[in-house]
Amino acid sequence: MFTIDELIKATQGRFIQGPVTGHVKSICIDSRLVKEGQLFIAVKGDVFDGHDFIKDVVSKGVRVVLLHKPVAIEHPKVSVIMVRDTTRALGHLARFYRLRFKIPVIALTGSAGKTTTKEMIACVLGQKYRVLKNEGTQNNHIGVPLTLLKLKPSYQAVVLECGSNQPGDIPWLGDVARPDIVVFTNIGESHLEKLKSPQGVLKEKWTLTSWMSSRRTVIINADDPLLSVKARGLKRLRVVTYGMDKPCRFRARNVRIQQGHRLCFEVLGKTIELNTCGINNVYNGLAAYTCGRLMSVADVAIVRALKHFEFPKGRGQIVKLGVGWLINDTYNANPVSMRCAIDTLATLKAKGKKIMMAADMLELGTKAKDLHRDIGQAAAQAGIDVLITVGALSRHMAVQAHRTNKHMRVFACTDIESAQKHLARVLDNGDAVLVKGSRRMAMEKVVEFLLRSPGASSPNE
């Protein structure tokens, strides 16, 4: 995979000790998983520092290590390379390796819908190509490089989700990935604690295009006002648009819900069907359709892929719950995705009540209280019957919902356990339940609680 010389060149490192010849088969940053013949990069994380486990990895057969601070290594056959920052060195290595491959790299970003859109694009392209994608949400300065380092000659395309919560994250990922196509889902109130405003979010996200060669392709949601303005008059790159409302190249028409929980729409005369009733997924499907068309995937294959697409766990996944429904949207939450989830619950056809269990949306900075109030008002206006909130910030959601709709049953809870007790008392067979909150709020516990109930079954059964 890499010779010692290539490692030094790619990372701008300094050779310290050990043999100057040799090579490594692959790369690992987890001392628990390292294997003989791998390069171990001593990355410092939030909890553990890889430099503390050098002795362990050497005992497992590692003979090349990358460090950014001195560590005593007495084994004479271990080659040591010193760099300024091992995390950055990981990215440098991934870029060096990625540039060996002359295959299309598609990178996508946005405020909401990234993972679902990434999975849809990979599913569509997978009808024609062997696709490498980042698994789950490995979309940061660690996950994206590790994904690229899995490239093999047999792969024909790469699909990468790129995430950010602070200035500088996205341009670095763009530098590492060097994308040929960039897809934008939307721009809204996400990670405002450090990005400050939707305009700040746009500024950060748009830097994903910084390392693109002239006339490469940017795919944007034409209905997003910030993206539309940004792309207007852009000459260096080719802009391809999708949407529902504004004029665009790939426009969804005749959007409808069938059987109470299946989303259908038409684009260029082809009918797309998705296993969801969340209207926001029209945009996700359009982005995937657009990528498929630009990558010469046949229409019939795109339609087939999207019809059988299974939504990722915790991201708008619809599960039969007795004769009712559970919307598992627990992976994360911001105001953009929360409004989308409310629309999904409001649209879903159910025999009983509409119940929303929502936890705090985090990393929203000084606007957090107001944004939670806005979501409370949106829930009340959407005709939801019961709102159960979890957390101090979500209490503002509950208060505003009650002010907006006095007939709505509202419960503000401090923890998941008390919220589940309220849910158990109000839940009837036939109700539709939405569960959503930021990752650190651990709302998947509520989903597990519900799935233990009689009648719960597989997604979209």
N, C-alpha and C positions, 0 to 999 in steps of 0.2 A: 504494500500500500504506500509506504513512505520509506525512503532511505534516511539515514542520519543527516546527510547533506540536505535533503529536501526539507526535513523538519526544521533545520536551522534557517534555511532560506525562507521558508513560508512564514515562520514566526519571528524572524529577525532576532533569533535567540543567540546565546553565547554558550559555546561548548565548554563544560566544566571538567568532566572526568570520564574515564571509562573508554571502551573501544570506540574508535571514530568511524568504523565501518559497520555494516549490518542494516537491517530494516525491521519494520514492524508490520504485522498483518492487519491490525485494526486498532481502534482507540477506545479507551474506557476511562470514565471519571469516577466510577463507584468502586471503592476498594473491595466491597463485598462480592462484586460480580466479575472482577478482573480475571483474565486467563493468561496462561503462559504465551509469550510472543506478542502481547499487546503493548501499546504505548499507554502509560498511565499519566494523565494530566491532573496535577494536584490543584483542583479547583476549590476555592473557598466559598462555601455556601452560607446560608443564613444560620444553619445549625452546626454543620461539620466543616472542618478544614482538611482537605485531602493531604496536606503536608504532614498531618498527624498520623497518617497510615502508610507512610513510605515503607517502613520495615515489613508491614504485613504484605504489601503487594510484591516486594522483592522475594519474600518467602514463597509466593505463589508462582514464581517464574518470570516476573516482569524484569526486563533487562534494559528498558529505556524509560526514563521519567522526565517530565517537564515540570519545572518548579519556578516560583517567583520569589522564594526566600530560601536561605541556606538551610539544608538538612544534612546531617552527617550520614553518609552512606559508605560503609566499609567494604561492600562487595565489589571486587575488582572488575567484574564483568558487566556492571550496570553503567550504562551511558547516561550522563546527566546533562540536560540542556536548561539553562537559566533564561527566563524571559521577564519582561516588565510586569506582565499581568497574565496569569494562566487562563482566565476566562476569555480575555481578548485573543490570546493565542489560539484557543479553541476555534474562535471565529475565523482567524486568519488561515488556519489549517483547512477549515471547511470551504472557504472561498478558493484557496489554492487547488483543492481537490475538485470542487464543482466545475472549475474552468477547464478541467480535463475532458469534460463531457459536452458534446455538441448536441444537446437535446433541449427542448423548450422547458423553461422553468416558469410556472405560473404562481405568482404571489398575490395574496389577497389580504385586505385589512378593512377596518370600519369599526363603528361603535357597537353594532349588534349583528347577530346572524353569521359571524365569521366561521364558526366551526361547522354549522349546518351547511353553509354554502361551500366550504372547502370539501366536505364529504360528498355533496351533490356533484361538484365539478369532477372529483376523482372518480365517482361512480359513472358519470357520463363518459369521461375520457377512457375509462377502463373497458368500454365496449370495443375500443380499437387499439389501445396502447397498454403496455405494462407500465403502471403508474406507481411512483414513490410519493408518499404523502407523510406529513407529520401526524403521528398517532395522538388521539385525544386532543389535548390543548398544549402540546409541546411547541408553543408558538413564540417563545422568548429567546433571549440571548444564549441560552443553553440548548433548548429544544430544537431550534432551527439548525444550528451547526451540526448537532448530533444526527439529525435527519439527513442532511446533505452528505454526511460521512458514511451513510449506508448505501450510497449510489453504487451500482454495478453496471457493467456494459449491457446487461439484459434490459435495463429500464429504458423506456422511450419518452417519458415525460415526468415532471416533478410538480406537485401541487403543495404549496406552503401557506399555511395561515401565519400571519405576522401580527403579534399583539404588542401593546404598549401601555404603560401607566405613567410615564414621565418623559420629558423631552430628551431626545437622543436615542431612544430605543429603536424606533423605526428606521432612521437613516443607517444605523449600524446593521440592522437586519438586511436592508437593501444592499449595502456594501458586501455583505457576506453572500447573499443569494444571487445577486446580479440577475434579476428577473427579465424575461423576455415579454411577459404579459403581466400587467398588474390589474387586479379587480378591486373596486371599491364597493362596499355594500351600502353604507350610509354614514352620516356624520351627525352626532348628537351629544347629549350630556353623559359623558363617560370619563372616568378618571379625572374629574375636575379639580381634585385636590392639588394636582401638580400641573395639569394642562389648562386649568383656569376657566375655559369657556369653549363652546363648540368651535369657535374660530381657532382656538389653540389646538383643539383636537384635529381640525382640518390641516393646520400647518404641520403638525407632527405626522399625521398619516400620509400626507401627500409626498413627504420626503422618500417614500418607498420608490418613487419614480426617479430619484436623483441619479442612480447609477445605470439607468436604461440607455441603450444606444439609440441614436436618432431613428425615428420612424417605427420604433417598437410600439406595442399596443397597450392603451389604457382603456379599461372597461368600466363605465360608471353608471350609477343609478340616475337617470335623467330627472326623476321626480324629487331628488334631493337638491334643495336650492343651493346649498353651499358647494356641493360638488359641481353642479351645473355652471355656476359662476366661475369656479376655478378652472374648469375645462374650456370655457368659452375663449376662442381665439388661440388656443394652444396649437402651435405649429410644429414644434420639435417632435411631438409624439402623435401617433394616430389614435383618435378617440372613437370608441364604439359605445353606443348608448343602449340601455334597456329601461323599461318602465311600464307604467299603467296609464298615467294621466298626460304627461307631456309628449310632444312629438319625439320619436326616437326610432332607432333602426329595428330593435326587437321589442315590439309593444304587445302587451297582454290585452286581450279583449274577451268579452263575454265571461268574466270571472263569476264563478258560481260555486255553491256548496251542494254536493249530492250525497244522498243517504245520511245526511246530518253530520258527516264528519270527513268527507272527502272533497278536496279542493280541486276544481277543474278550471282551466282557462285555455284560450287559443292564442297561438302566436304563429304568424305567417301561414295561417290555414291549418296548422297542426294542433291537435288537442292534447294538452298536458294534464296529467292526473297525478295528484300527490296524496299520500296517506296522512292528511292533516286538514283541519278546517281553519288554520291560522292564515288570514289573508296576507300577512307579511311574508309568508313563504312563496307568494307569487314572485317577489323580487329575488329570493334565493334560487328558485327554479329558473327564472329568466337569466340570471347570471350564469348558471350551469349550462343552459341551452345556448347562450351566446358563446361560451368557451367551446362547447361542442361543435357549433357551426364553424367557428374560426379555425378549429383544429381538424376540420373535414370529417367529423363523425356523422354518419348517416342519420337523417331525421328519425327514421323508424327505430334506430338504436337508441337515440336520445330519449324518445318517448317511452320506450321499454324500460330504460334504466331508471327514469324518474318515477314511473308507475310503481316499480318494485322497490324503490328506495326506502330504507328503514332509517328513521330519524335517530340520531345519537341519543343515548341514554341521558336523561336530565335536560334535554334541549327541545322542549315542546313535544315530547313523546306522549302520545295518547294511549291510555291503557283502559281496557274495559274493567269496570268496577261494579260487580253485580250486574244490574241492568242500567247502571249509570256509567260515568266516565271519570278518569283521573288524568289531568294534564300534568305530567312530570317535567317541570321547567326549573329544576332546582340548581343547575350547575352554577349559575351566576345571575346577577341582576344589575341593571342600571335603568334610568328612566325610559330610555328608548325600548329596551327589551321588555320592560314591565308593561308599557302601553300595548305592545304587540301581544303579550300574554293575556291581557285583559280583553283585547279584541277577540282572541281565540276562544276564551271562555264565553264571551257574549254570543259568539256565532255558533258554538257547539250546541247541537240539538240534544236536549235532555228531557226526560219525563218529570224530573223533580227540580230542586233548587239549584241555583248557581252559587257556589261557595268559593271564596278566594282566601287562601292562607298565605300571607305575605310577610317576609322578614325584612330587616334593614337592607337598604342599598348603601354600600360603603364607598369610600374614596370620592365623595362628592364635595368635599371642602366646605366653604362657608355657605354654599347654597343648599346644603343637605336638607335642612328643615323645610324650606320652601318646595323643594322638589318632591319630598315625601307628601306634603300637602296636596301638590298637584296630582299625584297618583291616587290619593284618597278621593279627590273630587272626580277623577276619571272613572274610578271603580263605581262610585255612586251613580254617576250619570250613565254608565253602561248597563244598568239594570241588574247588577249583581245583588243577590238576596242577602248573603252573609259575608262579612269581612272579619277575618281573625288575623291580628297582627302579632309579630314576635319581635321584641326589641325596643329600645328607647327611641330611636329615630322613627320607627314605624308607628309609634303612638301618635305622631303628628298626622300620619296617614289616616288612622282610625278617627281622630277628632274631626278632621276635615270631611271625611266620608259621612259621618253622622250629621254634621252641619248641613251638608248638601242634600242628604236624603234621610229624613227623620224616620222613614219606614224601614230603613235598612238595619238589620241586626249586626251590631258591631261589638267585637271583643278585643281589647288591647291587653296583650300578655307580655310578661317579662321573659318568659322562657318557653322552650318547646313543649315541655311536659304539661304545663298548664294549658297551652294552646291545644294540645291533643285532647285534653279532657273536654274542652269546649267543643271541639270538632266531633268527638264521639257522641256528645249530647244532641247536636243539631243535625248530624248526618243521617239521612234516610236512603234506603235502596232506591236508585234512580237519580240521585243527585249527581251533578258535575262539579268536580273539585279541582281547582288550580292551586298548585304549591310552587312558590317561587321565593328566592332571596339570594343575597350575595353568598359567594362560596364559603366564607368564614362563618356564616350563620348555620351551616350544616342542616339545611332543610330536607336533605335526603332521608333523615331520620323519620320525618313525617310520612314520606312515601313508603318507607319500609313498614311503618305502623299501619298504613292503609292497605298495603298489599298482603298483610297478614289476615285481613278480614275475609270472610267467606265470599266467594264469587269473583275475586280478583283474577285477572288472566293476562295473557300476553299482549304486547302492544298491537293496537289496531286489529284485534281479533274479530 
